Amino acid sequence: MKTVMTSRGHLAAILSLGLPLIGGHVAQFAIQLTDTIMLGWYSVEALAAVVLGSSFFFVLFILESGFAIAVMPLVAEASAEGDETALRRATRMGMWLSVIAAVLTLPMFWFSGVILRGLGQEALLSDGAQTYLRIAGVGLIPALLVMVLKSYLAALERTRVVFWVTVGAALANAGVNYLLIFGHWGAPELGLRGAAIASLCVQVVSLAGIGLYAARALPEHDLFARLWRPDWDAFAHVFRLGTPIGLTNLAEVGLFAASSVMMGWLGTVALAAHGIALQLASVTFMVHLGLSNAATVRAGNALGRRDADHMARGAWIVIALSMAVAVVAVAVLLLFPAPLLGLFLAPDDPDRIVIIATGVALLGMAALFQVVDGAQIMALGLLRGVKDSRAPMLIATLSYWGVGAPCAYVFGFVLGWEGPGVWFGLVMGLSLAAVLLMLRFWRGKLPALRRHFAAIGPGSGQRAGRGTGRA
């Protein structure tokens, strides 16, 4: 007999799982935010360069993180079925695929200056971004491995350790940044290089910390034993699920990266304002992302137990939470734009007034997409929980590149709206994605799962053919 969870029970479970994940995402974001704020205090040129460099890094990171994200629903489903072998195999091959992907793209960081100049960026900005990326880019390998282990632990609902490891990393990054960007306490003044070194060091230390926890807290999984051994069935499974997830991520993040490129065409001041506004809008997105991860775990768990009603009730609760966050974010962005923007700039910066004026208009557009941004990432989380990744990839590509990017160019440059026009294109792309992805879950996958579960009967807690042997 199924245990029916009340709405209050769903809310408590989602918050228990989601709050540490939200805190972890905010703390992870704080690493990039610290780089932006401190380099903004250092110089506007350094700020613009790190905006460009961070966008470049994040595009590759988010593309290759698809394999790490794929680990989450696979482990959640296997855990619900009591299949420790399956969850171990998925996690190990997630690490394999992440490392392979990172190594293949490392040369792009070394030659990033050439790539950015080819995209129409100013030579000085491109060279500054390359200086940052030649050091920080190496951190892609530990960053992806950390994300795999976070997905593994989150799927097992061990989210507090994810939070504390990430908070520790953010604090360490701030301290090392303070030393190396400005040259305090006898350290050399390295500017952009200092921020890059800090980021790299923090990624390595984070990997050591979370890896040690996983090995000691869950010894029954033998996660790192025979890690060198390939498991081609699990490799293919993670690859098939993770590749569309990575491409979906790329479609969305690529749109925002393209907006950074377009803003770069408008000059250093416009790009700096864009970077600050994007950081502020991203803080809210981190909350939505944590809730989305919780939705993935809960949906994956319901899938393993073959309980569509449980899945639907949990989905409604997590969407309602996301919408409440969006409403608060809209109010904050509209009521306090100038003070928020001013946090990123030195009081005596000669460009402070014009950057804030430009940023206020951009935050107005950011307020417009808060609800739809939350809706689209909630729908993605739910769809990933039921291992649906190909259709969302097509929806994202259509929404962001068939609509969002062209609208950003048309409104920004053809119609002459400049920065606000570029951001209005983001609103259009996110809105279409939100509608189509929500329809995909509620009108497509959930009814299909109801029919499937009714046909095969209640779950037995273990899939046939799984959990045998040792990997």
PyMOL commands that set and color helices and strands:
alter all, ss='L'
color gray80, all
select helices_A, chain A and resi 7-42+44-64+66-80+84-110+112-118+123-155+159-182+184-186+192-217+219-221+232-265+268-305+308-335+337-342+352-368+370-385+390-414+419-456
alter helices_A, ss='H'
color red, helices_A
deselect
rebuild
show_as cartoon
